[in-house]
Amino acid sequence: MTIRPSIKGVLWMIPGAIIMLVLMLVVTRFQKKENPAEQLAFKARRVDLVSRMQFGLSSASEAEKSSVMAITDKDSKIFADQARAATAEVERARQEMEELLKKGGTQKERDLLVQFSEAFAEVQRVDNDLLALSVENTNLKAYTLAFGPAAQVIDEMNSALTRLMAANAESRETKEIMLLSFGAQNSALRIQTLLAPHIAEESNEKMDRLEASMTKEDEKVRAALNGLKAFTALIDNTDLAKAVSSYARFTNIRSKILSLSRENTNVRSLAISLNQKRKATLLCQAALSSLKQAILEEPLGNASYGPVAKPR
């Protein structure tokens, strides 16, 4: 016995058939749109962007370190500009990746990009301070003054006092003149030797102690020179006048050195580079490595290739 569907039953089946047909058309269209070749190109584009960001970060880091270590303002500025340009390239690639992941990719990839973006924002914040400091070179300028003009006027002072002692070797005040002259020379040299540690010092408290030691030695130099000026035989003595004027010039140069040293731009920029900048950059590179791995592991179509082997 053959059972024939009623007209009413047939009418109920038509909407279901239409729905199935529509679903098949949608799936077919999606499959045509997301073919393996297009997926592969999309994958390659994202991997390339990650590689560009990795390279840009490395380039910016190298330029930043060169700016910190450069010995002239000109070179420091050149390298600082290169670091900023490389960082800007990373930001452009990051924005392009952000737009791509709005259209495709996985949630894991989007989360990793957010992780990178947060670390990269810290890199940019640190760079704003670091690169501004790196071009000032106040410590290098202080060293230049300390081992150049300051050392020269101390030598002039010592030479003048040596001539003074030699010229008065037979006078009744020889012993007193020699003691005062040697005292002035020794205390001036102690001040000079304290300048380099002050320039290299990072701690304000330790710089305070060094300056306190310099002040004590400065008082000894002035007392010795005033003692020499008290001798009648040394009134209008050209060597003594030369020693006094040389020490006055040294005092002015020392003031400039201490001011530059207090700014500490080279010491501070190096500390930032080795600590905050290094840590922030490592976080960025780690996030990018994970993002690249996630993109490479993403299957094409229905094919899954498993984890990508890491190079040994």
Phi, psi and omega in degrees: 000124182266128179263121179258133178294145179284164178299323181294321179294319179299317180298326178289332182281335184300311180301321179297319179295321179296316180298316179298321180296317179298315179300319179296321179294318180297313181298317180299317181293319180296318180295324178292322182289316182264059179281159184305323181296317179292321178297319179297318179296321179294319177297313182298322180296318180291319178298320179297320179296318178297317179298320177297319179294319178298314179295318180298319178298316179297318180296317179297320180295316179296316180294320179298315180295323177295323178295319180294322186269350182298149185257000176231153178299322182298311180295320179301318181292319179301312181291325178295319177296321178296320179296317180295320180295318179295321178295322178296323177296321177298317180295322178296317178295322179297317179295320178295319178296320179300318178293321180295320183286349172285335183264336183197195183085185183248167177295326178299318179295320178295320179295320179292325177293321176299318178299315177296317183300321179293317178293322181291326176298323177292321176301315180296320179297314180296319181298325180303319178281315186298310184290329176294322179288322188298332183272354181280320176054040183293325179292319178296322178294322178295318177299319180299318178292319184295316184266000177248261183303319181296314179297324182295314183288331174294319176299319179296318179296312180298320179296319180296317180291326177295317177296321180299314180295318180296320181290337183246025183294336183256004182280166180293334182262020185306311183299313181295318180296318180294318180297316180292320181293313177298321179298317179295316180298312183297316181292323177296320179293325177296320177299315181299319181289340180276347183293314182298313177299326178295317181295324183278346187285139178264330185276129177295324181297317179291325176296323177300317181293320178297318180293326177296320177295319178298320181298318178297317180291325178298319178297323179293320179297313182296319179296319180294316180294321177295324177297320178294321180293342181283342179285130180299323183293343183255006177296132181064021178286125185292325179292320178294319178297322178294318179296317180295315181292323179295318180292326177297320177293320178299320180298318178294317179295319179300321178299318178294319180298313182295324178295314178296318181298322180296328178293324168056035187294322179290317180295316181292318181294323178294318179297318179295319181298319184280342184246276185301314183294317181298315181295315180295321179293320178298321177296320178297312182296322179296317179295320180292321178298318179293322179295316179298318179298318180296321179293316181294328180279349182295127183290154175258120182061232179265001184267130176244128185257004178073184181297143178280130181294132178275141180296144179282000000 
